[in-house]
């Protein structure tokens, strides 16, 4: 297994097949994610992007294949080893998934408190720092239901970063945001990557985000039920003329004669 | 063609035309879903030409008919290729082509036939078995959680627990007191009406006291808490599940079981017996007041009741309420945990939690009644 794993790969997905019962969503996914990558999982609606993310973080068991973190097999690991590996990544869910019964500050404080035993002033300062990283300083006492969707998403990122993870998984960070907020979020992701050196795995189908922040990507092809292409999105766009990935990245205007079927 | 004219009957028929192959002639007005009474056989090849000389007005009825016929003649979705739409008006040809070129995965179509009687029984049995397995899994996990508790390895937040105790205890007390008070008075009214016939109306006190402490206090508290707290647990957990909040707990390494289910079950196990004590008291007072209004002085009522209120009797109801509490909390959490991720799922989980917890309470109570009668207590 380690023979075909690149040495510097942070995350390796090997022969992953995802299925609900007998219905196969995607088969034979195989790609590597390097450290400090902003890795994009893209594809049409309902092709299994979020499902792939849920497989990678161990919420769903794969039908076949495995996910490795720095060569350590996460899929085959026991519960204890999974927990230690989990400590190294943070997840932002599609809707933010903040715990609705807790305030913003408590949402971020809880994982820190339970995992490190930190409390009091040190904890408060740390929480306030995480909130200011995503531009929400001062909103700590608000409940998730009192804030806008965009704020909840940013708070979701702050909570995902609570334990200083090396890898951040973001599920559709830009969906449902206006173009300006979405591009601010993109800037935030770039800044966080540069400042913290984290690796990002982002599920999205927002073309603008994909092009402006993605450093590597996988395209999930619904028609073949497997990965269409792997590589930097900018390259995929100017790649093979008939590829499904190129069609996706150019909104279908990249195939055939340019512009006529626009 | 004037729009106001009454529509003529639509018709479609095959025409043999040596020069143009299989020709489908379309006639009349195809409007608002009205198809011809007799449809032509689809055959095993799509038409090669359409004769629209007799075609009147049409809307998507005609496009739907043509699409279905072309697909049927191709044997479903598996074979697709260029089909001739020659002869059709431009707009109509475009509509049909649009429908035919939209990619569709054949295996995505779900053809679910409930089938005949035997296969329906089969489905029901396999569903029931699956349900049983998940319920057993849930119970097993709960037991393990409880075992981890004294070792200090089951983590949940003390603050959450205090909040749950408050919600299931003091906050529920008013409604429990009110209902039990009324139940006590009803018992006294009914008892008095019968016992007065024998001139034995003093025994209303015995009736109210025994019925409340042995059965009605615990039972009514259980039913109230099933509707109140069981539903709340199910709604809370299922909406947390729909909002991925439970997934978020998992990825932070919290066991959702220790974190959400354990404190809820524990809270009800603690508050149910206390609530039941209050319910017994309220029912007793209700009975006493009614008896007083019907001519039995409260002092007399009190002393008569004390003769039957043995320690054993008094603790039967309270003891049972612990099991009722566990049943309510478990069904609330179980259905909340296994709900579909949708608003409909939340509603369904809540309904099931209430129905199952109230049923469970009555069943448990009957089991205890049988047990006590065998043991002679």
Interface residues (C-beta under 8 A of the other chain):
Chain A: X23 X54 X57 X58 X59 X83 X86 X87 X89 X90 X91 X93 X94 X95 X97 X98 X99 X100 X110 X111 X114 X115 X159 X162 X163 X223
Chain B: X103 X107 X155 X157 X239 X240 X243 X244 X245 X247 X248 X249 X250 X251 X252 X253 X254
